[in-house]
Amino acid sequence: MQDEPPVPPAPDEARPVLGPPCVALLSEQCRTNPSRKCYYTRVPEEYRLRNQLDVGACVCISNHCRRAVGVLAPAKKGGRPNKKRTLGEESPLADVSGRAPSPIARQQPAIVMEVYQIKAVRRTAVESERHTTDMAVHDALQNNLPPDAPNEYLVHGEFKNGEETRSFPDTHYFTVAELHGAGLTMDLITSKIKEFAGQLDVQFNKDLAELQQQTVHADAERERGS
Protein backbone atom coordinates (compact mmCIF):
# COMPACT_ATOMS: atom_id res chain seq x y z
CA MET A 1 0.00 0.00 0.00
CA GLN A 2 1.44 3.29 -1.03
CA ASP A 3 1.70 6.19 1.38
CA GLU A 4 -0.76 8.99 0.94
CA PRO A 5 0.66 12.06 -0.82
CA PRO A 6 1.94 14.80 1.50
CA VAL A 7 -0.56 17.40 2.58
CA PRO A 8 0.16 20.63 0.62
CA PRO A 9 1.02 23.65 2.76
CA ALA A 10 -1.48 26.44 3.23
CA PRO A 11 -1.14 29.34 0.75
CA ASP A 12 0.56 31.62 3.28
CA GLU A 13 3.05 28.87 4.13
CA ALA A 14 3.84 27.99 0.51
CA ARG A 15 5.56 31.30 -0.20
CA PRO A 16 9.37 31.32 0.07
CA VAL A 17 10.47 32.81 3.34
CA LEU A 18 13.80 33.66 4.88
CA GLY A 19 13.98 31.12 7.67
CA PRO A 20 17.20 29.18 8.02
CA PRO A 21 18.33 26.72 9.11
CA CYS A 22 17.18 23.96 6.76
CA VAL A 23 15.62 21.10 8.73
CA ALA A 24 16.59 18.38 6.24
CA LEU A 25 20.37 18.93 5.85
CA LEU A 26 20.67 16.50 2.94
CA SER A 27 22.60 18.65 0.46
CA GLU A 28 26.33 19.27 0.70
CA GLN A 29 25.72 23.01 1.00
CA CYS A 30 23.34 22.52 3.94
CA ARG A 31 25.73 20.27 5.80
CA THR A 32 28.50 22.82 5.31
CA ASN A 33 26.35 25.79 6.30
CA PRO A 34 22.86 24.97 7.68
CA SER A 35 21.99 28.68 7.73
CA ARG A 36 23.19 29.47 4.20
CA LYS A 37 21.46 32.35 2.44
CA CYS A 38 18.93 31.11 -0.12
CA TYR A 39 15.16 30.89 -0.59
CA TYR A 40 13.43 28.88 2.13
CA THR A 41 9.96 27.31 2.19
CA ARG A 42 8.09 26.24 5.27
CA VAL A 43 7.77 22.46 5.65
CA PRO A 44 4.31 20.88 5.25
CA GLU A 45 2.27 20.91 8.45
CA GLU A 46 1.99 17.10 8.47
CA TYR A 47 5.79 16.74 8.40
CA ARG A 48 6.25 19.46 11.02
CA LEU A 49 3.86 17.83 13.48
CA ARG A 50 5.22 14.32 12.88
CA ASN A 51 8.75 15.48 13.63
CA GLN A 52 7.76 17.88 16.44
CA LEU A 53 9.32 20.90 14.72
CA ASP A 54 8.78 24.56 15.48
CA VAL A 55 6.09 26.50 13.63
CA GLY A 56 8.68 28.33 11.51
CA ALA A 57 10.54 25.15 10.42
CA CYS A 58 11.82 25.62 6.86
CA VAL A 59 13.55 23.71 4.10
CA CYS A 60 16.11 25.19 1.71
CA ILE A 61 16.06 25.36 -2.09
CA SER A 62 17.71 21.95 -2.56
CA ASN A 63 15.47 19.41 -4.29
CA HIS A 64 16.97 16.67 -2.12
CA CYS A 65 15.94 18.50 1.03
CA ARG A 66 12.53 19.47 -0.36
CA ARG A 67 11.77 15.82 -1.23
CA ALA A 68 12.78 14.69 2.24
CA VAL A 69 10.11 16.85 3.89
CA GLY A 70 7.40 16.25 1.28
CA VAL A 71 7.48 19.59 -0.55
CA LEU A 72 8.42 17.70 -3.75
CA ALA A 73 7.36 14.23 -4.84
CA PRO A 74 9.97 11.43 -4.56
CA ALA A 75 12.32 11.04 -7.54
CA LYS A 76 11.61 8.20 -9.93
CA LYS A 77 14.03 5.26 -9.77
CA GLY A 78 15.23 2.79 -12.38
CA GLY A 79 14.41 2.44 -16.05
CA ARG A 80 15.33 4.68 -18.92
CA PRO A 81 15.06 8.36 -18.01
CA ASN A 82 12.11 10.16 -19.51
CA LYS A 83 13.11 12.97 -21.84
CA LYS A 84 10.20 15.06 -20.56
CA ARG A 85 10.42 16.11 -16.93
CA THR A 86 7.12 16.61 -15.16
CA LEU A 87 6.50 19.19 -12.48
CA GLY A 88 8.47 18.32 -9.35
CA GLU A 89 11.00 15.97 -10.95
CA GLU A 90 14.73 16.51 -10.63
CA SER A 91 16.14 19.32 -12.72
CA PRO A 92 19.75 19.88 -13.81
CA LEU A 93 19.40 23.34 -12.23
CA ALA A 94 18.69 21.97 -8.75
CA ASP A 95 20.85 22.07 -5.63
CA VAL A 96 24.11 23.38 -7.02
CA SER A 97 24.52 26.75 -5.42
CA GLY A 98 24.78 28.19 -1.95
CA ARG A 99 21.83 30.48 -2.59
CA ALA A 100 20.06 29.39 -5.78
CA PRO A 101 20.19 26.94 -8.65
CA SER A 102 22.79 27.11 -11.38
CA PRO A 103 23.16 24.92 -14.50
CA ILE A 104 26.66 23.70 -13.61
CA ALA A 105 28.04 22.64 -10.25
CA ARG A 106 31.80 22.89 -9.72
CA GLN A 107 33.69 22.46 -6.50
CA GLN A 108 35.04 25.72 -5.17
CA PRO A 109 38.84 25.58 -4.62
CA ALA A 110 39.91 25.53 -0.99
CA ILE A 111 42.82 27.98 -1.41
CA VAL A 112 43.12 31.20 -3.41
CA MET A 113 46.80 31.74 -4.20
CA GLU A 114 46.43 34.90 -6.29
CA VAL A 115 43.68 37.05 -7.81
CA TYR A 116 44.39 38.07 -11.40
CA GLN A 117 41.09 39.81 -12.06
CA ILE A 118 37.51 40.05 -10.87
CA LYS A 119 35.38 39.45 -13.95
CA ALA A 120 31.83 39.92 -12.67
CA VAL A 121 29.57 40.17 -9.65
CA ARG A 122 26.18 38.62 -8.93
CA ARG A 123 23.68 38.52 -6.07
CA THR A 124 21.82 35.43 -7.26
CA ALA A 125 22.83 32.28 -9.11
CA VAL A 126 19.33 31.64 -10.47
CA GLU A 127 19.38 30.72 -14.16
CA SER A 128 16.83 32.99 -15.85
CA GLU A 129 17.55 32.49 -19.55
CA ARG A 130 16.37 28.93 -20.09
CA HIS A 131 13.09 27.11 -19.47
CA THR A 132 12.83 24.95 -16.37
CA THR A 133 10.15 22.96 -14.55
CA ASP A 134 12.04 23.20 -11.26
CA MET A 135 9.70 24.70 -8.68
CA ALA A 136 12.56 26.12 -6.62
CA VAL A 137 13.76 28.08 -9.64
CA HIS A 138 10.25 29.36 -10.31
CA ASP A 139 9.98 30.47 -6.68
CA ALA A 140 13.24 32.40 -6.98
CA LEU A 141 12.33 33.97 -10.34
CA GLN A 142 8.91 35.12 -9.18
CA ASN A 143 10.10 36.75 -5.96
CA ASN A 144 12.43 39.59 -5.08
CA LEU A 145 16.00 38.89 -4.09
CA PRO A 146 16.44 38.66 -0.30
CA PRO A 147 17.70 42.06 0.91
CA ASP A 148 20.68 40.49 2.68
CA ALA A 149 21.83 38.33 -0.23
CA PRO A 150 25.64 38.65 -0.40
CA ASN A 151 27.65 39.67 -3.45
CA GLU A 152 29.45 36.83 -5.21
CA TYR A 153 32.50 37.86 -7.24
CA LEU A 154 33.67 35.92 -10.28
CA VAL A 155 37.36 35.61 -9.52
CA HIS A 156 39.98 34.74 -12.12
CA GLY A 157 43.07 33.62 -10.29
CA GLU A 158 45.44 30.89 -9.18
CA PHE A 159 43.91 28.23 -6.94
CA LYS A 160 44.73 25.05 -5.03
CA ASN A 161 42.44 22.31 -3.75
CA GLY A 162 44.75 21.59 -0.81
CA GLU A 163 48.06 22.55 0.76
CA GLU A 164 49.93 19.71 -0.93
CA THR A 165 48.24 19.96 -4.34
CA ARG A 166 49.44 21.73 -7.46
CA SER A 167 48.09 25.21 -8.19
CA PHE A 168 46.07 25.93 -11.33
CA PRO A 169 44.49 28.96 -13.04
CA ASP A 170 40.70 29.04 -13.13
CA THR A 171 37.62 31.19 -12.53
CA HIS A 172 35.17 30.69 -9.64
CA TYR A 173 32.54 32.63 -7.71
CA PHE A 174 33.40 33.68 -4.14
CA THR A 175 31.83 35.88 -1.50
CA VAL A 176 34.07 38.23 0.48
CA ALA A 177 33.91 35.83 3.44
CA GLU A 178 34.84 32.88 1.23
CA LEU A 179 37.82 34.76 -0.22
CA HIS A 180 39.04 35.53 3.27
CA GLY A 181 38.47 31.94 4.34
CA ALA A 182 40.48 30.77 1.33
CA GLY A 183 43.54 32.69 2.48
CA LEU A 184 43.30 36.27 1.19
CA THR A 185 43.84 39.26 3.48
CA MET A 186 41.13 41.88 3.90
CA ASP A 187 43.42 44.53 2.40
CA LEU A 188 43.93 42.50 -0.77
CA ILE A 189 40.23 41.69 -1.07
CA THR A 190 39.31 45.35 -0.63
CA SER A 191 41.88 46.46 -3.20
CA LYS A 192 40.70 43.99 -5.85
CA ILE A 193 37.02 44.74 -5.34
CA LYS A 194 37.57 48.51 -5.47
CA GLU A 195 39.56 48.05 -8.68
CA PHE A 196 36.66 46.08 -10.16
CA ALA A 197 34.12 48.65 -8.97
CA GLY A 198 36.15 51.35 -10.72
CA GLN A 199 36.07 49.33 -13.95
CA LEU A 200 32.29 48.99 -13.65
CA ASP A 201 31.93 52.74 -13.19
CA VAL A 202 34.14 53.54 -16.19
CA GLN A 203 32.24 51.13 -18.44
CA PHE A 204 28.86 52.38 -17.23
CA ASN A 205 29.78 55.98 -18.06
CA LYS A 206 31.04 54.88 -21.47
CA ASP A 207 27.83 52.95 -22.21
CA LEU A 208 25.72 55.87 -21.02
CA ALA A 209 27.63 58.36 -23.18
CA GLU A 210 27.20 56.15 -26.26
CA LEU A 211 23.48 55.82 -25.58
CA GLN A 212 23.09 59.58 -25.19
CA GLN A 213 24.98 60.12 -28.44
CA GLN A 214 22.74 57.65 -30.26
CA THR A 215 19.67 59.46 -28.87
CA VAL A 216 20.97 62.83 -30.11
CA HIS A 217 21.61 61.40 -33.59
CA ALA A 218 18.16 59.79 -33.68
CA ASP A 219 16.49 63.07 -32.69
CA ALA A 220 18.46 64.94 -35.37
CA GLU A 221 17.40 62.43 -38.03
CA ARG A 222 13.73 62.79 -37.05
CA GLU A 223 13.97 66.59 -37.27
CA ARG A 224 15.53 66.44 -40.74
CA GLY A 225 12.85 64.04 -41.92
CA SER A 226 9.95 66.16 -40.63
C-alpha positions as CSV (number, residue, x, y, z in Angstrom):
1,M,0.0,0.0,0.0
2,Q,1.4,3.3,-1.0
3,D,1.7,6.2,1.4
4,E,-0.8,9.0,0.9
5,P,0.7,12.1,-0.8
6,P,1.9,14.8,1.5
7,V,-0.6,17.4,2.6
8,P,0.2,20.6,0.6
9,P,1.0,23.6,2.8
10,A,-1.5,26.4,3.2
11,P,-1.1,29.3,0.8
12,D,0.6,31.6,3.3
13,E,3.1,28.9,4.1
14,A,3.8,28.0,0.5
15,R,5.6,31.3,-0.2
16,P,9.4,31.3,0.1
17,V,10.5,32.8,3.3
18,L,13.8,33.7,4.9
19,G,14.0,31.1,7.7
20,P,17.2,29.2,8.0
21,P,18.3,26.7,9.1
22,C,17.2,24.0,6.8
23,V,15.6,21.1,8.7
24,A,16.6,18.4,6.2
25,L,20.4,18.9,5.9
26,L,20.7,16.5,2.9
27,S,22.6,18.7,0.5
28,E,26.3,19.3,0.7
29,Q,25.7,23.0,1.0
30,C,23.3,22.5,3.9
31,R,25.7,20.3,5.8
32,T,28.5,22.8,5.3
33,N,26.3,25.8,6.3
34,P,22.9,25.0,7.7
35,S,22.0,28.7,7.7
36,R,23.2,29.5,4.2
37,K,21.5,32.3,2.4
38,C,18.9,31.1,-0.1
39,Y,15.2,30.9,-0.6
40,Y,13.4,28.9,2.1
41,T,10.0,27.3,2.2
42,R,8.1,26.2,5.3
43,V,7.8,22.5,5.7
44,P,4.3,20.9,5.2
45,E,2.3,20.9,8.4
46,E,2.0,17.1,8.5
47,Y,5.8,16.7,8.4
48,R,6.3,19.5,11.0
49,L,3.9,17.8,13.5
50,R,5.2,14.3,12.9
51,N,8.8,15.5,13.6
52,Q,7.8,17.9,16.4
53,L,9.3,20.9,14.7
54,D,8.8,24.6,15.5
55,V,6.1,26.5,13.6
56,G,8.7,28.3,11.5
57,A,10.5,25.2,10.4
58,C,11.8,25.6,6.9
59,V,13.5,23.7,4.1
60,C,16.1,25.2,1.7
61,I,16.1,25.4,-2.1
62,S,17.7,21.9,-2.6
63,N,15.5,19.4,-4.3
64,H,17.0,16.7,-2.1
65,C,15.9,18.5,1.0
66,R,12.5,19.5,-0.4
67,R,11.8,15.8,-1.2
68,A,12.8,14.7,2.2
69,V,10.1,16.9,3.9
70,G,7.4,16.3,1.3
71,V,7.5,19.6,-0.5
72,L,8.4,17.7,-3.7
73,A,7.4,14.2,-4.8
74,P,10.0,11.4,-4.6
75,A,12.3,11.0,-7.5
76,K,11.6,8.2,-9.9
77,K,14.0,5.3,-9.8
78,G,15.2,2.8,-12.4
79,G,14.4,2.4,-16.1
80,R,15.3,4.7,-18.9
81,P,15.1,8.4,-18.0
82,N,12.1,10.2,-19.5
83,K,13.1,13.0,-21.8
84,K,10.2,15.1,-20.6
85,R,10.4,16.1,-16.9
86,T,7.1,16.6,-15.2
87,L,6.5,19.2,-12.5
88,G,8.5,18.3,-9.4
89,E,11.0,16.0,-11.0
90,E,14.7,16.5,-10.6
91,S,16.1,19.3,-12.7
92,P,19.8,19.9,-13.8
93,L,19.4,23.3,-12.2
94,A,18.7,22.0,-8.8
95,D,20.9,22.1,-5.6
96,V,24.1,23.4,-7.0
97,S,24.5,26.8,-5.4
98,G,24.8,28.2,-2.0
99,R,21.8,30.5,-2.6
100,A,20.1,29.4,-5.8
101,P,20.2,26.9,-8.6
102,S,22.8,27.1,-11.4
103,P,23.2,24.9,-14.5
104,I,26.7,23.7,-13.6
105,A,28.0,22.6,-10.2
106,R,31.8,22.9,-9.7
107,Q,33.7,22.5,-6.5
108,Q,35.0,25.7,-5.2
109,P,38.8,25.6,-4.6
110,A,39.9,25.5,-1.0
111,I,42.8,28.0,-1.4
112,V,43.1,31.2,-3.4
113,M,46.8,31.7,-4.2
114,E,46.4,34.9,-6.3
115,V,43.7,37.0,-7.8
116,Y,44.4,38.1,-11.4
117,Q,41.1,39.8,-12.1
118,I,37.5,40.0,-10.9
119,K,35.4,39.5,-13.9
120,A,31.8,39.9,-12.7
121,V,29.6,40.2,-9.6
122,R,26.2,38.6,-8.9
123,R,23.7,38.5,-6.1
124,T,21.8,35.4,-7.3
125,A,22.8,32.3,-9.1
126,V,19.3,31.6,-10.5
127,E,19.4,30.7,-14.2
128,S,16.8,33.0,-15.8
129,E,17.5,32.5,-19.5
130,R,16.4,28.9,-20.1
131,H,13.1,27.1,-19.5
132,T,12.8,24.9,-16.4
133,T,10.1,23.0,-14.5
134,D,12.0,23.2,-11.3
135,M,9.7,24.7,-8.7
136,A,12.6,26.1,-6.6
137,V,13.8,28.1,-9.6
138,H,10.2,29.4,-10.3
139,D,10.0,30.5,-6.7
140,A,13.2,32.4,-7.0
141,L,12.3,34.0,-10.3
142,Q,8.9,35.1,-9.2
143,N,10.1,36.8,-6.0
144,N,12.4,39.6,-5.1
145,L,16.0,38.9,-4.1
146,P,16.4,38.7,-0.3
147,P,17.7,42.1,0.9
148,D,20.7,40.5,2.7
149,A,21.8,38.3,-0.2
150,P,25.6,38.6,-0.4
151,N,27.6,39.7,-3.5
152,E,29.5,36.8,-5.2
153,Y,32.5,37.9,-7.2
154,L,33.7,35.9,-10.3
155,V,37.4,35.6,-9.5
156,H,40.0,34.7,-12.1
157,G,43.1,33.6,-10.3
158,E,45.4,30.9,-9.2
159,F,43.9,28.2,-6.9
160,K,44.7,25.0,-5.0
161,N,42.4,22.3,-3.8
162,G,44.7,21.6,-0.8
163,E,48.1,22.5,0.8
164,E,49.9,19.7,-0.9
165,T,48.2,20.0,-4.3
166,R,49.4,21.7,-7.5
167,S,48.1,25.2,-8.2
168,F,46.1,25.9,-11.3
169,P,44.5,29.0,-13.0
170,D,40.7,29.0,-13.1
171,T,37.6,31.2,-12.5
172,H,35.2,30.7,-9.6
173,Y,32.5,32.6,-7.7
174,F,33.4,33.7,-4.1
175,T,31.8,35.9,-1.5
176,V,34.1,38.2,0.5
177,A,33.9,35.8,3.4
178,E,34.8,32.9,1.2
179,L,37.8,34.8,-0.2
180,H,39.0,35.5,3.3
181,G,38.5,31.9,4.3
182,A,40.5,30.8,1.3
183,G,43.5,32.7,2.5
184,L,43.3,36.3,1.2
185,T,43.8,39.3,3.5
186,M,41.1,41.9,3.9
187,D,43.4,44.5,2.4
188,L,43.9,42.5,-0.8
189,I,40.2,41.7,-1.1
190,T,39.3,45.4,-0.6
191,S,41.9,46.5,-3.2
192,K,40.7,44.0,-5.8
193,I,37.0,44.7,-5.3
194,K,37.6,48.5,-5.5
195,E,39.6,48.0,-8.7
196,F,36.7,46.1,-10.2
197,A,34.1,48.7,-9.0
198,G,36.1,51.4,-10.7
199,Q,36.1,49.3,-13.9
200,L,32.3,49.0,-13.7
201,D,31.9,52.7,-13.2
202,V,34.1,53.5,-16.2
203,Q,32.2,51.1,-18.4
204,F,28.9,52.4,-17.2
205,N,29.8,56.0,-18.1
206,K,31.0,54.9,-21.5
207,D,27.8,53.0,-22.2
208,L,25.7,55.9,-21.0
209,A,27.6,58.4,-23.2
210,E,27.2,56.1,-26.3
211,L,23.5,55.8,-25.6
212,Q,23.1,59.6,-25.2
213,Q,25.0,60.1,-28.4
214,Q,22.7,57.7,-30.3
215,T,19.7,59.5,-28.9
216,V,21.0,62.8,-30.1
217,H,21.6,61.4,-33.6
218,A,18.2,59.8,-33.7
219,D,16.5,63.1,-32.7
220,A,18.5,64.9,-35.4
221,E,17.4,62.4,-38.0
222,R,13.7,62.8,-37.1
223,E,14.0,66.6,-37.3
224,R,15.5,66.4,-40.7
225,G,12.9,64.0,-41.9
226,S,10.0,66.2,-40.6
